[in-house]
Amino acid sequence: MVMLSERVVQPGQSAQAVLTIANDGDVPSRYAVQLSPGAQLPLGFASESTVGFITEVMEPGGSTTYNVPLSLPPEISAGAKVIRARIGEVGPTGDLTSVLDEEFFAGLLRVEVVEVEVIPLPEEPAAPPEPPAVPLTLSFGDVRLGMPAAEPAAIQQGEAIIIRLPMDNIGPVQAPLRLESSITRGGFVSRTTSGGNFQQLIFENSTVAHGMTTLLGTNTFFQLGNLINSGGGADIFSASEGDRATNWFSATGAAEDTTTSTTATANFELSMGTKSGTNVQDVAASGNMFIVSNRATNALIVKGNGALHVNVSTGAGNVGVFDGEQDALACQDIAYAIGGQYKKIMHYATPRLEKLGIMTNGFIHTQALWAMQLGAIGELYGVLNYLLSKQGMDYEAIRQEIRAQA
């Protein structure tokens, strides 16, 4: 990029910077240009008089010359080098991919206090074209922050407050914007970016160090973000040290609902639905309404009609069948154990049931119980079929006759 000017101007006057931008690379490219006269703003590269634009696509070896109007601030001192220039390459999606030079061309437009009129450049055959208009959505990453405003100005304990922070982005190319705010005592950090799925609320505690840094910061114990970049949804993630539960929900009401119906309420409720136009409707009877997974493998699925599907795939840890046990007797003893009628238990007392993996500290292993119940049914079928055959009767013929009479 070359910037030429032989004018002598006074502070506060306007000037014209003649810029020639050439593509010395080997692929067609667009470039983002930013010229910033005067004092630099506290954040970024820009000044109050920044001018920025994006060139058209330039072929390798090609160049374009622009005549850029600049307004020089009145507070600059005589002889000051006040023009800062920056150029970057623009990718195919309109984002800034690299900054090629920063302030390399500073000072090529000189400002002096004189008592004569502005001396123009020699007359040129034709003025170069004005630079293209800057798209409103693009920014070089420079940020001008306004005065924060809090609503309401005063709050009572337990009330919420909203803090608004006005911002202006200055420059010709889109760049990610990241904001961080923190409340020291609460360990809260808010991070937002202009792209991707990194919109998050992050809670940190300096005393936490779980070490799962591939997923989140080691001091972060909870974060809320966007689940699907282009589709929405919420990704709730928590992490802790040791075997302590990472999520603990407490829901306390002044009273409880004891009814059992399709409209009953509870201290803690989950409500699912499916989109219906601009509203929501019930999940279909066969739709997956709720899933519990062991990391990436589903362990439990609840359908829209309430049907419960449990993963009993063959694998390590499954209880299998109880071929060496008296399944029917075991089922009866389990019923007595559940009802607390321990004196009626004939064989399968609680220690025996715990050894088989059916009960643990008063909890029932549902999959083991199902296996025992199904085994008991099969066992009773075998006994009944044997007794009927001894009497010269056919089990299947009797079953068909009973079904025909039903």
C-alpha positions in Angstrom: 0.0 0.0 0.0 1.4 3.5 -0.9 -0.1 6.7 0.4 1.1 10.0 -1.2 0.4 13.6 -0.3 2.4 16.8 -0.7 -0.2 19.1 0.7 0.4 21.3 3.6 -2.8 21.7 5.7 -3.9 23.4 8.9 -5.4 21.5 11.8 -9.1 21.0 11.4 -9.0 21.2 7.6 -9.8 18.3 5.3 -7.3 16.5 3.2 -7.2 13.9 0.4 -5.0 10.9 0.8 -4.2 9.1 -2.5 -3.8 5.4 -1.8 -2.6 2.7 -4.2 -3.2 -0.8 -3.0 -1.4 -3.7 -4.9 -1.8 -7.5 -4.7 1.7 -8.9 -4.6 0.5 -12.4 -3.8 -0.4 -15.3 -6.1 -4.1 -15.6 -5.5 -7.0 -13.1 -6.0 -7.7 -11.2 -2.7 -9.8 -8.4 -1.1 -8.2 -6.1 1.4 -9.6 -4.1 4.3 -8.1 -0.6 4.8 -8.4 1.6 7.9 -7.0 5.2 8.1 -7.1 6.8 11.5 -6.1 10.5 11.8 -5.7 12.1 15.2 -5.5 10.7 18.7 -6.0 7.0 19.2 -9.1 5.8 21.1 -8.4 3.9 24.4 -9.6 0.6 22.8 -8.4 -0.7 19.5 -6.8 1.2 16.6 -9.3 3.8 15.6 -9.7 7.5 16.3 -12.7 9.9 16.1 -12.0 10.5 12.4 -11.4 6.9 11.3 -12.1 6.0 7.7 -12.3 2.3 6.6 -13.3 0.4 3.5 -13.0 -2.9 1.7 -11.5 -3.1 -1.8 -12.9 -5.1 -4.7 -11.2 -8.4 -5.5 -7.7 -7.8 -6.9 -6.0 -10.3 -9.2 -2.4 -11.2 -8.5 -0.2 -8.3 -9.7 -3.2 -5.9 -9.9 -3.6 -2.6 -8.1 -6.3 0.0 -7.4 -5.8 3.7 -6.5 -8.3 5.5 -4.1 -8.8 9.1 -3.3 -9.7 9.0 0.4 -11.1 12.2 2.1 -9.7 12.7 5.7 -10.8 15.2 8.3 -7.9 16.2 10.5 -8.7 16.9 14.2 -8.3 20.5 15.3 -6.3 19.6 18.4 -3.3 18.1 16.7 0.1 19.8 17.1 2.1 21.4 14.3 4.3 18.8 12.5 2.6 15.9 14.2 2.5 12.6 12.3 -1.2 11.9 12.8 -2.2 9.4 10.1 -2.1 5.7 11.1 -2.8 3.1 8.5 -3.7 -0.6 8.7 -4.4 -3.2 6.0 -5.7 -6.7 6.4 -6.8 -9.5 4.1 -10.5 -10.4 3.8 -11.6 -14.0 3.5 -14.4 -15.4 1.2 -17.0 -15.0 4.0 -16.3 -11.4 4.7 -14.2 -12.0 7.8 -10.8 -10.6 8.6 -8.3 -13.4 8.0 -5.0 -11.6 8.8 -3.6 -8.2 9.5 -0.7 -7.6 7.1 0.7 -4.3 8.5 0.0 -2.0 11.4 1.2 1.6 11.5 3.8 0.8 8.9 2.7 3.8 6.8 2.3 6.2 9.8 3.3 9.8 9.2 3.3 9.9 5.4 0.7 12.8 5.5 2.4 15.6 7.4 0.5 18.4 9.1 2.0 21.9 9.8 0.5 25.2 11.0 1.0 27.8 8.2 -0.5 31.1 7.3 -1.0 30.4 3.6 -3.7 28.7 1.7 -3.6 25.0 1.2 -1.2 24.1 -1.6 -2.9 21.4 -3.8 -1.1 18.7 -5.7 -0.5 19.3 -9.4 -3.6 18.8 -11.4 -4.2 15.2 -12.3 -6.0 13.9 -15.4 -8.8 12.3 -13.4 -9.5 11.9 -9.7 -9.3 8.3 -8.4 -12.6 6.7 -7.4 -14.0 7.0 -3.9 -13.6 3.9 -1.8 -16.5 1.5 -1.6 -19.2 1.9 1.1 -18.5 0.1 4.3 -21.1 -2.6 5.2 -22.8 -1.9 8.5 -22.2 -5.3 9.9 -18.4 -5.3 9.5 -15.9 -4.2 12.1 -12.1 -4.1 12.3 -12.5 -5.0 16.0 -12.1 -1.5 17.4 -14.6 -0.8 20.1 -16.0 2.4 21.6 -17.7 1.9 24.9 -20.4 4.1 26.2 -21.5 4.8 29.8 -23.0 1.8 31.5 -26.6 2.2 32.7 -28.2 0.2 35.5 -31.9 -0.5 35.8 -33.2 0.1 38.4 -30.7 2.5 40.0 -31.4 1.0 43.5 -32.5 -2.5 44.4 -33.6 -4.4 47.4 -32.0 -7.7 48.6 -33.1 -10.5 46.3 -34.1 -8.3 43.4 -32.5 -8.4 40.0 -30.6 -5.6 38.2 -29.9 -5.1 34.5 -26.7 -3.4 33.3 -26.6 -2.1 29.7 -23.3 -1.3 28.1 -23.5 0.7 24.8 -20.8 -0.3 22.2 -19.8 0.9 18.8 -17.6 -1.2 16.5 -15.4 0.9 14.1 -13.7 -0.5 11.0 -14.4 -2.2 7.7 -14.1 -5.9 8.5 -16.0 -8.3 10.8 -13.9 -9.6 13.8 -15.0 -11.7 16.8 -16.0 -9.6 19.8 -15.5 -11.1 23.3 -16.7 -9.5 26.5 -15.9 -10.7 30.0 -17.4 -9.4 33.2 -16.8 -10.8 36.7 -18.1 -10.5 40.2 -15.3 -11.5 42.5 -17.2 -12.8 45.4 -19.7 -14.7 43.3 -17.2 -16.3 40.9 -19.3 -15.4 37.9 -18.0 -14.7 34.4 -20.0 -13.9 31.3 -18.5 -14.5 27.9 -20.1 -13.8 24.5 -18.7 -14.0 21.0 -20.1 -12.9 17.6 -19.8 -16.3 16.0 -19.8 -20.0 16.9 -21.5 -21.6 19.8 -19.5 -20.0 22.6 -22.3 -17.8 24.1 -21.9 -18.9 27.7 -22.5 -18.1 31.3 -19.6 -19.4 33.3 -19.3 -19.8 37.0 -15.8 -20.2 38.5 -14.3 -20.8 41.9 -10.6 -20.4 42.5 -10.6 -23.3 45.0 -11.9 -25.8 42.4 -9.3 -27.6 40.3 -11.0 -30.6 38.6 -8.4 -30.9 35.8 -10.8 -31.5 32.9 -9.2 -28.7 30.9 -10.1 -30.3 27.5 -13.7 -29.5 28.2 -13.6 -26.3 30.4 -11.3 -24.3 32.7 -10.1 -26.2 35.7 -11.7 -23.6 38.0 -15.1 -23.7 36.1 -17.7 -25.7 38.0 -20.8 -24.7 35.8 -21.3 -23.3 32.4 -24.4 -22.6 30.2 -24.0 -22.3 26.4 -25.5 -22.9 23.0 -26.0 -26.6 22.2 -26.2 -26.4 18.4 -24.5 -23.6 16.6 -27.1 -23.0 13.9 -30.1 -24.6 15.8 -30.1 -23.3 19.3 -30.8 -25.4 22.5 -29.0 -25.1 25.8 -25.8 -27.0 26.8 -25.6 -27.2 30.6 -22.3 -28.5 31.8 -21.0 -28.9 35.4 -17.8 -30.4 36.8 -16.5 -31.2 40.3 -13.7 -32.9 42.1 -14.0 -36.4 43.6 -17.2 -38.4 43.6 -19.5 -35.7 44.8 -22.5 -35.1 42.6 -21.9 -32.3 40.1 -25.6 -31.2 39.8 -27.8 -31.0 42.8 -31.3 -29.5 42.5 -33.4 -28.5 45.4 -37.1 -27.8 45.0 -39.1 -26.9 48.1 -42.7 -26.0 48.2 -45.0 -24.9 51.0 -47.3 -27.9 50.4 -47.3 -31.0 48.2 -49.8 -32.4 45.7 -50.8 -36.0 46.6 -53.0 -36.7 43.6 -52.2 -39.3 41.0 -53.5 -38.1 37.6 -52.4 -36.7 34.3 -52.7 -33.1 35.7 -51.0 -33.7 39.1 -48.2 -31.3 40.1 -44.9 -31.9 42.0 -42.1 -30.1 43.7 -39.9 -30.8 40.7 -41.3 -31.1 37.2 -40.0 -31.6 33.6 -42.2 -30.6 30.7 -41.3 -31.7 27.1 -43.0 -30.7 23.8 -42.7 -30.6 20.1 -42.9 -27.5 17.9 -46.3 -26.8 16.3 -46.2 -23.8 14.0 -45.5 -20.9 16.3 -46.5 -22.8 19.4 -45.9 -26.2 21.1 -47.7 -29.5 21.2 -47.5 -32.9 23.0 -44.7 -35.3 22.1 -46.1 -38.2 20.0 -46.8 -41.5 21.7 -43.8 -43.1 20.0 -41.6 -40.0 20.3 -38.6 -40.0 22.6 -39.6 -37.7 25.4 -36.7 -38.2 27.9 -33.4 -40.0 27.7 -30.8 -40.8 30.4 -27.4 -41.7 28.9 -24.1 -43.1 30.2 -22.0 -40.6 28.4 -22.7 -41.5 24.7 -24.8 -44.6 25.3 -28.5 -44.4 26.1 -29.4 -46.3 29.2 -33.1 -45.2 29.7 -35.7 -43.9 27.2 -39.2 -42.6 28.2 -41.6 -42.4 25.3 -44.4 -39.8 24.8 -47.0 -42.3 26.1 -45.0 -43.0 29.3 -43.5 -46.3 28.1 -40.2 -47.0 29.7 -37.4 -48.5 27.7 -34.3 -49.8 29.6 -31.1 -50.8 27.8 -30.5 -54.4 28.7 -27.9 -55.1 26.0 -25.6 -58.0 26.7 -22.4 -56.7 28.2 -20.2 -56.5 31.3 -22.3 -56.0 34.5 -25.5 -57.5 33.3 -27.1 -60.0 35.7 -28.1 -62.6 33.1 -30.5 -65.4 34.2 -30.9 -67.4 37.4 -31.0 -70.9 36.0 -29.6 -72.4 39.2 -32.3 -70.8 41.4 -35.9 -71.5 42.3 -37.3 -68.5 40.5 -40.9 -68.8 41.6 -40.0 -69.3 45.2 -37.6 -66.4 45.0 -40.3 -64.1 43.6 -42.6 -64.9 46.5 -39.8 -64.3 49.0 -38.9 -61.0 47.3 -42.6 -59.9 47.7 -42.4 -60.7 51.4 -39.1 -58.8 51.7 -40.5 -55.7 50.0 -43.6 -55.8 52.3 -41.4 -56.3 55.4 -43.0 -59.7 56.2 -39.7 -61.3 56.9 -41.1 -64.2 59.0 -42.9 -65.6 55.9 -39.7 -65.8 53.8 -39.0 -69.5 53.2 -35.6 -69.5 51.5 -34.5 -66.3 49.9 -33.8 -64.0 52.8 -32.4 -60.5 52.3 -28.7 -61.6 52.4 -29.3 -64.2 49.8 -31.1 -61.7 47.5 -28.2 -59.2 48.0 -25.7 -61.9 47.0 -27.7 -62.6 43.8 -27.7 -58.8 43.1 -31.4 -58.4 43.3 -31.4 -56.2 46.3 -28.8 -53.8 47.8 -29.5 -51.9 51.0 -33.2 -52.0 50.5 -33.0 -51.1 46.8 -34.4 -53.4 44.1 -32.3 -54.1 41.0 -35.1 -53.8 38.4 -33.3 -55.7 35.6 -32.4 -58.6 38.0 -36.0 -58.7 39.3 -37.4 -58.8 35.7 -35.0 -61.7 34.9 -36.2 -63.5 38.0 -39.9 -62.9 37.3 -39.5 -64.1 33.6 -37.6 -67.1 34.8 -40.3 -67.9 37.3 -43.0 -67.8 34.5 -40.8 -70.1 32.4 -40.3 -72.4 35.4 -44.0 -72.7 36.1 -44.7 -73.4 32.5 -42.2 -76.3 32.6 -43.8 -77.8 35.7 -47.3 -77.4 34.4 -46.5 -79.0 31.1 -44.8 -81.9 32.8 -47.8 -82.6 35.1 -50.3 -82.4 32.2 -48.2 -84.8 30.1 -48.2 -87.3 33.0 -52.1 -87.2 32.9 -52.1 -87.8 29.1 -53.1 -84.2 28.4 -51.6 -81.8 25.9 -50.7 -78.3 27.2 -51.0 -76.6 23.8 -54.4 -78.1 23.1 -55.7 -77.0 26.5 -54.3 -73.5 25.9 -56.0 -73.2 22.5 -59.3 -74.4 23.9 -59.2 -71.9 26.7 -58.4 -69.1 24.3 -61.4 -70.2 22.0 -63.8 -69.9 25.0 -62.5 -66.5 26.1 
